[in-house]
Amino acid sequence: MSFCKNHNGNFLYLTIPSFSETGLVNHGFTSRLGGVSKAPFNSMNLSIGRGDDPDAVKENYKIAGDAIDFNPDRLVFFPQVHKNDIFVAREEDAGMGFRTDRPEYDGIITNVKNLPIATFHADCTPIFLLDPIKEVVGVVHAGWRGTALQAAGKAVLKMQEVFSCKPENILAGIGPCGGKCCYETHKDVPDAFISSIGDEASDYFTPFGEKYLIDLAGLNRFILTRNGILEKNITMSGICTCCNSDTYWSHRATGGVRGGMAAIIMLR
Ligand SMILES: [Zn+2]
């Protein structure tokens, strides 16, 4: 089972079938299609602070909010710094995303209903989490640094610690990111994986000339399973953002001049 493609007018966003089936959440991973931003942010850009017209970004949030069914004014999100700190969002944090004095976090979890949480992506791996028993959701941003720091595993641990979630109940979705076909790095990256994760990480990179090709999605799936998530409960999008940069934002394919996509989830 893969992610499901949804269209609302020109707006394309992805959802995870196992998440939708619970009836507990509104969620989506946005694409770069169906917004109002002008080049080079055309057209669906949800990243603030990259130079796009703030009015266009605001309209994009409205388009995404209408389709996915969340109130953008209540969004909780943070500047992302490629670390593994996980924020526990409470009702009083509603609207935190648009405040200027926010701390930095690469992952968010919450059990508050009607409180949308989001992380932003353009090649870095989005990880969605949902415990349908305890009714807890999470999103994580993991590029290679966040993956080496096992940010997704840290989010699972935090769900156990704060909300007494059982990993075997947790559903996960790993969205579009730089694929093993395209995500090329120097040796420092596989070295960081081995030193932090162990020798098992070597299944998720292959030598490519002087460099290496990295399977970020596969490695994040491994990290989740090592933290007790069942393989059958993990949905992979199988989409490479670099190969599909006309549909998804890719930092690498655009040379960094780009908008951003959001991984958004909210308990109903
Ligand atoms: Zn690719």
py3Dmol code that shows the C-alpha trace and the ligand (Angstrom):
import py3Dmol

protein = """\
ATOM      1  CA  MET A   1       0.000   0.000   0.000  1.00  0.00           C
ATOM      2  CA  SER A   2       1.336   3.379  -0.992  1.00  0.00           C
ATOM      3  CA  PHE A   3       0.207   6.957  -0.410  1.00  0.00           C
ATOM      4  CA  CYS A   4      -3.029   8.098  -2.058  1.00  0.00           C
ATOM      5  CA  LYS A   5      -3.121  11.060  -4.481  1.00  0.00           C
ATOM      6  CA  ASN A   6      -5.922  13.572  -3.898  1.00  0.00           C
ATOM      7  CA  HIS A   7      -6.927  16.494  -6.109  1.00  0.00           C
ATOM      8  CA  ASN A   8      -8.902  19.534  -5.042  1.00  0.00           C
ATOM      9  CA  GLY A   9      -9.028  21.721  -8.152  1.00  0.00           C
ATOM     10  CA  ASN A  10      -5.377  21.938  -9.231  1.00  0.00           C
ATOM     11  CA  PHE A  11      -4.114  21.297  -5.722  1.00  0.00           C
ATOM     12  CA  LEU A  12      -2.475  17.883  -5.355  1.00  0.00           C
ATOM     13  CA  TYR A  13      -1.824  16.388  -1.923  1.00  0.00           C
ATOM     14  CA  LEU A  14      -1.071  12.918  -0.643  1.00  0.00           C
ATOM     15  CA  THR A  15      -2.702  10.977   2.163  1.00  0.00           C
ATOM     16  CA  ILE A  16      -1.973   7.674   3.889  1.00  0.00           C
ATOM     17  CA  PRO A  17      -4.800   5.123   3.469  1.00  0.00           C
ATOM     18  CA  SER A  18      -4.290   3.477   6.888  1.00  0.00           C
ATOM     19  CA  PHE A  19      -4.518   6.906   8.555  1.00  0.00           C
ATOM     20  CA  SER A  20      -7.683   7.859   6.635  1.00  0.00           C
ATOM     21  CA  GLU A  21      -9.312   4.525   7.530  1.00  0.00           C
ATOM     22  CA  THR A  22      -9.155   5.304  11.267  1.00  0.00           C
ATOM     23  CA  GLY A  23     -11.467   8.286  10.756  1.00  0.00           C
ATOM     24  CA  LEU A  24      -9.480  10.073  13.475  1.00  0.00           C
ATOM     25  CA  VAL A  25      -7.367  12.544  11.512  1.00  0.00           C
ATOM     26  CA  ASN A  26      -7.242  15.120   8.759  1.00  0.00           C
ATOM     27  CA  HIS A  27      -3.815  14.960   7.164  1.00  0.00           C
ATOM     28  CA  GLY A  28      -1.881  15.517   3.976  1.00  0.00           C
ATOM     29  CA  PHE A  29       1.485  15.959   2.336  1.00  0.00           C
ATOM     30  CA  THR A  30       1.327  18.908  -0.052  1.00  0.00           C
ATOM     31  CA  SER A  31       2.913  19.044  -3.519  1.00  0.00           C
ATOM     32  CA  ARG A  32       4.069  22.089  -5.503  1.00  0.00           C
ATOM     33  CA  LEU A  33       0.870  22.073  -7.572  1.00  0.00           C
ATOM     34  CA  GLY A  34      -2.283  24.125  -7.137  1.00  0.00           C
ATOM     35  CA  GLY A  35      -1.070  27.255  -5.321  1.00  0.00           C
ATOM     36  CA  VAL A  36      -0.923  30.916  -6.338  1.00  0.00           C
ATOM     37  CA  SER A  37       2.798  31.708  -5.841  1.00  0.00           C
ATOM     38  CA  LYS A  38       4.811  33.069  -8.767  1.00  0.00           C
ATOM     39  CA  ALA A  39       8.172  31.699  -9.984  1.00  0.00           C
ATOM     40  CA  PRO A  40      10.436  30.486  -8.512  1.00  0.00           C
ATOM     41  CA  PHE A  41       7.912  29.514  -5.817  1.00  0.00           C
ATOM     42  CA  ASN A  42       5.278  28.333  -8.294  1.00  0.00           C
ATOM     43  CA  SER A  43       2.884  27.476  -7.318  1.00  0.00           C
ATOM     44  CA  MET A  44       2.091  25.793  -3.981  1.00  0.00           C
ATOM     45  CA  ASN A  45       4.659  27.041  -1.487  1.00  0.00           C
ATOM     46  CA  LEU A  46       4.006  26.723   2.252  1.00  0.00           C
ATOM     47  CA  SER A  47       7.465  27.743   3.495  1.00  0.00           C
ATOM     48  CA  ILE A  48       7.610  31.161   5.089  1.00  0.00           C
ATOM     49  CA  GLY A  49      10.839  33.156   5.068  1.00  0.00           C
ATOM     50  CA  ARG A  50      12.208  31.924   1.727  1.00  0.00           C
ATOM     51  CA  GLY A  51      11.388  35.176  -0.096  1.00  0.00           C
ATOM     52  CA  ASP A  52       7.922  34.393  -1.446  1.00  0.00           C
ATOM     53  CA  ASP A  53       5.146  37.035  -1.353  1.00  0.00           C
ATOM     54  CA  PRO A  54       3.523  36.643   2.113  1.00  0.00           C
ATOM     55  CA  ASP A  55       0.036  37.224   0.646  1.00  0.00           C
ATOM     56  CA  ALA A  56       0.561  34.377  -1.843  1.00  0.00           C
ATOM     57  CA  VAL A  57       1.746  32.061   0.941  1.00  0.00           C
ATOM     58  CA  LYS A  58      -1.291  33.018   3.019  1.00  0.00           C
ATOM     59  CA  GLU A  59      -3.584  32.165   0.095  1.00  0.00           C
ATOM     60  CA  ASN A  60      -1.722  28.852  -0.351  1.00  0.00           C
ATOM     61  CA  TYR A  61      -2.427  28.031   3.303  1.00  0.00           C
ATOM     62  CA  LYS A  62      -6.097  28.761   2.698  1.00  0.00           C
ATOM     63  CA  ILE A  63      -6.143  26.414  -0.329  1.00  0.00           C
ATOM     64  CA  ALA A  64      -4.404  23.642   1.650  1.00  0.00           C
ATOM     65  CA  GLY A  65      -6.587  24.234   4.728  1.00  0.00           C
ATOM     66  CA  ASP A  66      -9.794  24.042   2.691  1.00  0.00           C
ATOM     67  CA  ALA A  67      -8.756  20.793   0.980  1.00  0.00           C
ATOM     68  CA  ILE A  68      -7.220  18.963   3.954  1.00  0.00           C
ATOM     69  CA  ASP A  69      -9.696  20.537   6.380  1.00  0.00           C
ATOM     70  CA  PHE A  70      -7.680  22.348   9.044  1.00  0.00           C
ATOM     71  CA  ASN A  71      -7.595  25.953  10.233  1.00  0.00           C
ATOM     72  CA  PRO A  72      -4.228  27.485   9.163  1.00  0.00           C
ATOM     73  CA  ASP A  73      -4.494  30.099  11.954  1.00  0.00           C
ATOM     74  CA  ARG A  74      -4.120  27.284  14.515  1.00  0.00           C
ATOM     75  CA  LEU A  75      -1.047  25.638  12.952  1.00  0.00           C
ATOM     76  CA  VAL A  76       1.882  24.662  15.143  1.00  0.00           C
ATOM     77  CA  PHE A  77       5.258  24.522  13.363  1.00  0.00           C
ATOM     78  CA  PHE A  78       8.826  25.622  13.965  1.00  0.00           C
ATOM     79  CA  PRO A  79      12.069  26.595  12.268  1.00  0.00           C
ATOM     80  CA  GLN A  80      13.804  23.269  11.518  1.00  0.00           C
ATOM     81  CA  VAL A  81      17.482  22.808  12.326  1.00  0.00           C
ATOM     82  CA  HIS A  82      18.288  19.174  11.380  1.00  0.00           C
ATOM     83  CA  LYS A  83      18.287  17.998  14.993  1.00  0.00           C
ATOM     84  CA  ASN A  84      16.071  15.536  16.877  1.00  0.00           C
ATOM     85  CA  ASP A  85      14.248  17.637  19.474  1.00  0.00           C
ATOM     86  CA  ILE A  86      10.529  16.801  19.669  1.00  0.00           C
ATOM     87  CA  PHE A  87       7.930  19.361  20.784  1.00  0.00           C
ATOM     88  CA  VAL A  88       4.784  18.302  22.666  1.00  0.00           C
ATOM     89  CA  ALA A  89       2.052  20.673  21.430  1.00  0.00           C
ATOM     90  CA  ARG A  90      -0.718  21.799  23.804  1.00  0.00           C
ATOM     91  CA  GLU A  91      -3.880  23.785  23.160  1.00  0.00           C
ATOM     92  CA  GLU A  92      -2.165  27.029  24.185  1.00  0.00           C
ATOM     93  CA  ASP A  93       0.359  26.528  21.360  1.00  0.00           C
ATOM     94  CA  ALA A  94      -2.329  26.973  18.675  1.00  0.00           C
ATOM     95  CA  GLY A  95      -1.113  29.462  16.057  1.00  0.00           C
ATOM     96  CA  MET A  96       2.513  29.142  17.211  1.00  0.00           C
ATOM     97  CA  GLY A  97       3.613  28.628  13.581  1.00  0.00           C
ATOM     98  CA  PHE A  98       3.142  32.260  12.623  1.00  0.00           C
ATOM     99  CA  ARG A  99       4.724  33.797  15.724  1.00  0.00           C
ATOM    100  CA  THR A 100       8.187  35.264  15.268  1.00  0.00           C
ATOM    101  CA  ASP A 101       9.822  34.235  18.572  1.00  0.00           C
ATOM    102  CA  ARG A 102       9.530  30.478  18.166  1.00  0.00           C
ATOM    103  CA  PRO A 103      12.044  27.876  19.334  1.00  0.00           C
ATOM    104  CA  GLU A 104      13.494  25.314  16.876  1.00  0.00           C
ATOM    105  CA  TYR A 105      12.169  21.777  16.548  1.00  0.00           C
ATOM    106  CA  ASP A 106      12.274  19.053  13.895  1.00  0.00           C
ATOM    107  CA  GLY A 107       9.432  16.991  15.316  1.00  0.00           C
ATOM    108  CA  ILE A 108       6.054  17.626  16.960  1.00  0.00           C
ATOM    109  CA  ILE A 109       3.625  15.308  18.737  1.00  0.00           C
ATOM    110  CA  THR A 110       0.220  16.060  20.264  1.00  0.00           C
ATOM    111  CA  ASN A 111      -2.966  14.511  21.652  1.00  0.00           C
ATOM    112  CA  VAL A 112      -4.941  17.765  21.332  1.00  0.00           C
ATOM    113  CA  LYS A 113      -7.856  17.670  18.911  1.00  0.00           C
ATOM    114  CA  ASN A 114      -8.304  20.316  16.212  1.00  0.00           C
ATOM    115  CA  LEU A 115      -4.644  21.329  16.604  1.00  0.00           C
ATOM    116  CA  PRO A 116      -2.839  20.988  13.233  1.00  0.00           C
ATOM    117  CA  ILE A 117       0.909  20.351  13.414  1.00  0.00           C
ATOM    118  CA  ALA A 118       3.335  20.561  10.475  1.00  0.00           C
ATOM    119  CA  THR A 119       6.885  20.060   9.274  1.00  0.00           C
ATOM    120  CA  PHE A 120       8.340  21.321   5.968  1.00  0.00           C
ATOM    121  CA  HIS A 121      10.143  19.425   3.269  1.00  0.00           C
ATOM    122  CA  ALA A 122      12.032  19.525  -0.020  1.00  0.00           C
ATOM    123  CA  ASP A 123      14.045  16.254  -0.244  1.00  0.00           C
ATOM    124  CA  CYS A 124      14.225  15.743   3.561  1.00  0.00           C
ATOM    125  CA  THR A 125      12.084  12.830   4.772  1.00  0.00           C
ATOM    126  CA  PRO A 126       8.601  13.506   6.211  1.00  0.00           C
ATOM    127  CA  ILE A 127       7.460  10.967   8.794  1.00  0.00           C
ATOM    128  CA  PHE A 128       3.810  10.856   9.926  1.00  0.00           C
ATOM    129  CA  LEU A 129       2.820   9.031  13.133  1.00  0.00           C
ATOM    130  CA  LEU A 130      -0.597   8.078  14.509  1.00  0.00           C
ATOM    131  CA  ASP A 131      -1.536   6.029  17.538  1.00  0.00           C
ATOM    132  CA  PRO A 132      -5.255   5.348  16.984  1.00  0.00           C
ATOM    133  CA  ILE A 133      -5.638   3.805  20.457  1.00  0.00           C
ATOM    134  CA  LYS A 134      -4.283   6.692  22.563  1.00  0.00           C
ATOM    135  CA  GLU A 135      -5.225   9.193  19.828  1.00  0.00           C
ATOM    136  CA  VAL A 136      -1.835  10.824  19.454  1.00  0.00           C
ATOM    137  CA  VAL A 137      -0.297  12.193  16.247  1.00  0.00           C
ATOM    138  CA  GLY A 138       3.188  13.264  15.211  1.00  0.00           C
ATOM    139  CA  VAL A 139       5.229  14.666  12.332  1.00  0.00           C
ATOM    140  CA  VAL A 140       9.001  14.592  11.906  1.00  0.00           C
ATOM    141  CA  HIS A 141      11.466  16.257   9.516  1.00  0.00           C
ATOM    142  CA  ALA A 142      14.552  14.100   8.876  1.00  0.00           C
ATOM    143  CA  GLY A 143      17.183  14.942   6.313  1.00  0.00           C
ATOM    144  CA  TRP A 144      20.426  12.998   6.559  1.00  0.00           C
ATOM    145  CA  ARG A 145      21.401  14.702   9.811  1.00  0.00           C
ATOM    146  CA  GLY A 146      18.006  14.094  11.429  1.00  0.00           C
ATOM    147  CA  THR A 147      18.115  10.510  10.180  1.00  0.00           C
ATOM    148  CA  ALA A 148      21.582   9.976  11.691  1.00  0.00           C
ATOM    149  CA  LEU A 149      20.191  11.446  14.937  1.00  0.00           C
ATOM    150  CA  GLN A 150      17.247   9.009  14.663  1.00  0.00           C
ATOM    151  CA  ALA A 151      14.693  11.815  15.017  1.00  0.00           C
ATOM    152  CA  ALA A 152      11.839   9.469  13.993  1.00  0.00           C
ATOM    153  CA  GLY A 153      12.815   7.018  16.760  1.00  0.00           C
ATOM    154  CA  LYS A 154      13.000   9.875  19.238  1.00  0.00           C
ATOM    155  CA  ALA A 155       9.424  10.893  18.337  1.00  0.00           C
ATOM    156  CA  VAL A 156       8.213   7.316  18.962  1.00  0.00           C
ATOM    157  CA  LEU A 157       9.971   7.278  22.348  1.00  0.00           C
ATOM    158  CA  LYS A 158       8.413  10.627  23.235  1.00  0.00           C
ATOM    159  CA  MET A 159       4.936   9.289  22.344  1.00  0.00           C
ATOM    160  CA  GLN A 160       5.560   6.379  24.763  1.00  0.00           C
ATOM    161  CA  GLU A 161       6.992   8.594  27.498  1.00  0.00           C
ATOM    162  CA  VAL A 162       4.404  11.406  27.412  1.00  0.00           C
ATOM    163  CA  PHE A 163       1.229   9.619  26.264  1.00  0.00           C
ATOM    164  CA  SER A 164       1.910   5.944  27.175  1.00  0.00           C
ATOM    165  CA  CYS A 165       1.598   4.915  23.515  1.00  0.00           C
ATOM    166  CA  LYS A 166       2.537   1.332  22.619  1.00  0.00           C
ATOM    167  CA  PRO A 167       4.785   1.204  19.526  1.00  0.00           C
ATOM    168  CA  GLU A 168       2.929  -1.844  18.152  1.00  0.00           C
ATOM    169  CA  ASN A 169      -0.218   0.275  17.889  1.00  0.00           C
ATOM    170  CA  ILE A 170       1.430   3.167  16.057  1.00  0.00           C
ATOM    171  CA  LEU A 171       0.808   3.683  12.332  1.00  0.00           C
ATOM    172  CA  ALA A 172       3.522   5.451  10.326  1.00  0.00           C
ATOM    173  CA  GLY A 173       3.858   6.993   6.875  1.00  0.00           C
ATOM    174  CA  ILE A 174       7.116   7.936   5.174  1.00  0.00           C
ATOM    175  CA  GLY A 175       6.462  10.544   2.486  1.00  0.00           C
ATOM    176  CA  PRO A 176       8.219  11.832  -0.648  1.00  0.00           C
ATOM    177  CA  CYS A 177      11.927  12.592  -0.193  1.00  0.00           C
ATOM    178  CA  GLY A 178      15.204  12.378  -2.095  1.00  0.00           C
ATOM    179  CA  GLY A 179      15.306   8.739  -3.256  1.00  0.00           C
ATOM    180  CA  LYS A 180      18.130   6.216  -3.394  1.00  0.00           C
ATOM    181  CA  CYS A 181      18.219   6.957  -7.154  1.00  0.00           C
ATOM    182  CA  CYS A 182      19.269  10.590  -6.566  1.00  0.00           C
ATOM    183  CA  TYR A 183      20.287  11.397  -2.976  1.00  0.00           C
ATOM    184  CA  GLU A 184      24.058  11.567  -3.409  1.00  0.00           C
ATOM    185  CA  THR A 185      26.482  12.394  -0.595  1.00  0.00           C
ATOM    186  CA  HIS A 186      30.121  12.241   0.404  1.00  0.00           C
ATOM    187  CA  LYS A 187      31.434   9.552   2.747  1.00  0.00           C
ATOM    188  CA  ASP A 188      30.769  11.643   5.874  1.00  0.00           C
ATOM    189  CA  VAL A 189      27.064  10.762   5.621  1.00  0.00           C
ATOM    190  CA  PRO A 190      27.354   6.940   5.602  1.00  0.00           C
ATOM    191  CA  ASP A 191      30.033   7.322   8.293  1.00  0.00           C
ATOM    192  CA  ALA A 192      27.584   9.281  10.464  1.00  0.00           C
ATOM    193  CA  PHE A 193      24.910   6.600   9.923  1.00  0.00           C
ATOM    194  CA  ILE A 194      27.235   3.752  10.939  1.00  0.00           C
ATOM    195  CA  SER A 195      28.569   5.528  14.014  1.00  0.00           C
ATOM    196  CA  SER A 196      25.106   6.497  15.275  1.00  0.00           C
ATOM    197  CA  ILE A 197      22.858   3.682  14.058  1.00  0.00           C
ATOM    198  CA  GLY A 198      25.281   0.781  13.730  1.00  0.00           C
ATOM    199  CA  ASP A 199      26.372  -1.596  10.954  1.00  0.00           C
ATOM    200  CA  GLU A 200      22.748  -2.301   9.938  1.00  0.00           C
ATOM    201  CA  ALA A 201      22.704   1.183   8.399  1.00  0.00           C
ATOM    202  CA  SER A 202      25.001  -0.095   5.623  1.00  0.00           C
ATOM    203  CA  ASP A 203      21.980  -1.731   3.942  1.00  0.00           C
ATOM    204  CA  TYR A 204      20.743   1.785   3.157  1.00  0.00           C
ATOM    205  CA  PHE A 205      23.597   3.271   1.118  1.00  0.00           C
ATOM    206  CA  THR A 206      25.570   2.171  -1.925  1.00  0.00           C
ATOM    207  CA  PRO A 207      28.909   3.422  -3.285  1.00  0.00           C
ATOM    208  CA  PHE A 208      28.519   5.556  -6.413  1.00  0.00           C
ATOM    209  CA  GLY A 209      31.937   6.456  -7.824  1.00  0.00           C
ATOM    210  CA  GLU A 210      33.650   8.518  -5.140  1.00  0.00           C
ATOM    211  CA  LYS A 211      30.286   9.220  -3.525  1.00  0.00           C
ATOM    212  CA  TYR A 212      27.331   7.349  -2.056  1.00  0.00           C
ATOM    213  CA  LEU A 213      23.640   7.022  -2.834  1.00  0.00           C
ATOM    214  CA  ILE A 214      21.468   7.093   0.269  1.00  0.00           C
ATOM    215  CA  ASP A 215      18.082   5.458   0.906  1.00  0.00           C
ATOM    216  CA  LEU A 216      16.699   7.949   3.439  1.00  0.00           C
ATOM    217  CA  ALA A 217      13.166   6.524   3.345  1.00  0.00           C
ATOM    218  CA  GLY A 218      14.418   2.953   3.871  1.00  0.00           C
ATOM    219  CA  LEU A 219      16.707   3.975   6.699  1.00  0.00           C
ATOM    220  CA  ASN A 220      13.895   5.834   8.448  1.00  0.00           C
ATOM    221  CA  ARG A 221      11.693   2.749   8.100  1.00  0.00           C
ATOM    222  CA  PHE A 222      14.498   0.711   9.718  1.00  0.00           C
ATOM    223  CA  ILE A 223      14.734   3.257  12.563  1.00  0.00           C
ATOM    224  CA  LEU A 224      10.973   3.032  13.154  1.00  0.00           C
ATOM    225  CA  THR A 225      10.980  -0.785  13.209  1.00  0.00           C
ATOM    226  CA  ARG A 226      13.922  -0.804  15.592  1.00  0.00           C
ATOM    227  CA  ASN A 227      11.776   1.348  17.889  1.00  0.00           C
ATOM    228  CA  GLY A 228       8.990  -1.206  17.859  1.00  0.00           C
ATOM    229  CA  ILE A 229       6.786  -0.013  14.977  1.00  0.00           C
ATOM    230  CA  LEU A 230       5.514  -3.006  13.019  1.00  0.00           C
ATOM    231  CA  GLU A 231       6.640  -3.176   9.391  1.00  0.00           C
ATOM    232  CA  LYS A 232       3.030  -3.816   8.302  1.00  0.00           C
ATOM    233  CA  ASN A 233       2.001  -0.529   9.943  1.00  0.00           C
ATOM    234  CA  ILE A 234       4.446   1.570   7.891  1.00  0.00           C
ATOM    235  CA  THR A 235       3.285   3.038   4.567  1.00  0.00           C
ATOM    236  CA  MET A 236       5.951   4.206   2.107  1.00  0.00           C
ATOM    237  CA  SER A 237       5.185   6.817  -0.576  1.00  0.00           C
ATOM    238  CA  GLY A 238       7.904   5.442  -2.863  1.00  0.00           C
ATOM    239  CA  ILE A 239       8.199   8.906  -4.453  1.00  0.00           C
ATOM    240  CA  CYS A 240      11.572  10.550  -5.143  1.00  0.00           C
ATOM    241  CA  THR A 241      11.279  14.353  -4.986  1.00  0.00           C
ATOM    242  CA  CYS A 242      14.380  14.847  -7.198  1.00  0.00           C
ATOM    243  CA  CYS A 243      13.028  12.592  -9.988  1.00  0.00           C
ATOM    244  CA  ASN A 244       9.629  14.317  -9.792  1.00  0.00           C
ATOM    245  CA  SER A 245      10.662  17.935  -9.228  1.00  0.00           C
ATOM    246  CA  ASP A 246       7.897  19.233 -11.503  1.00  0.00           C
ATOM    247  CA  THR A 247       5.365  17.905  -8.976  1.00  0.00           C
ATOM    248  CA  TYR A 248       7.280  18.032  -5.662  1.00  0.00           C
ATOM    249  CA  TRP A 249       9.736  20.571  -4.280  1.00  0.00           C
ATOM    250  CA  SER A 250      13.315  19.326  -4.440  1.00  0.00           C
ATOM    251  CA  HIS A 251      16.130  21.319  -2.848  1.00  0.00           C
ATOM    252  CA  ARG A 252      18.673  19.457  -4.946  1.00  0.00           C
ATOM    253  CA  ALA A 253      16.851  19.665  -8.294  1.00  0.00           C
ATOM    254  CA  THR A 254      16.219  23.423  -7.917  1.00  0.00           C
ATOM    255  CA  GLY A 255      19.655  24.326  -6.587  1.00  0.00           C
ATOM    256  CA  GLY A 256      17.947  25.585  -3.429  1.00  0.00           C
ATOM    257  CA  VAL A 257      15.811  28.278  -5.110  1.00  0.00           C
ATOM    258  CA  ARG A 258      12.457  26.828  -4.167  1.00  0.00           C
ATOM    259  CA  GLY A 259       9.324  26.708  -2.072  1.00  0.00           C
ATOM    260  CA  GLY A 260       8.486  24.043   0.466  1.00  0.00           C
ATOM    261  CA  MET A 261       5.903  21.326   1.045  1.00  0.00           C
ATOM    262  CA  ALA A 262       4.191  20.635   4.345  1.00  0.00           C
ATOM    263  CA  ALA A 263       3.437  17.404   6.166  1.00  0.00           C
ATOM    264  CA  ILE A 264       0.303  18.310   8.118  1.00  0.00           C
ATOM    265  CA  ILE A 265      -1.747  16.225  10.546  1.00  0.00           C
ATOM    266  CA  MET A 266      -4.552  17.044  12.967  1.00  0.00           C
ATOM    267  CA  LEU A 267      -6.737  14.934  15.264  1.00  0.00           C
ATOM    268  CA  ARG A 268     -10.384  15.582  14.500  1.00  0.00           C
TER     269      ARG A 268
END
"""
ligand_1 = """\
1
ZN
Zn 15.304 10.009 -7.882
"""
view = py3Dmol.view(width=600, height=400)
view.addModel(protein, "pdb")
view.setStyle({"model": 0}, {"cartoon": {"style": "trace"}})
view.addModel(ligand_1, "xyz")
view.setStyle({"model": 1}, {"stick": {}})
view.zoomTo()
view.show()
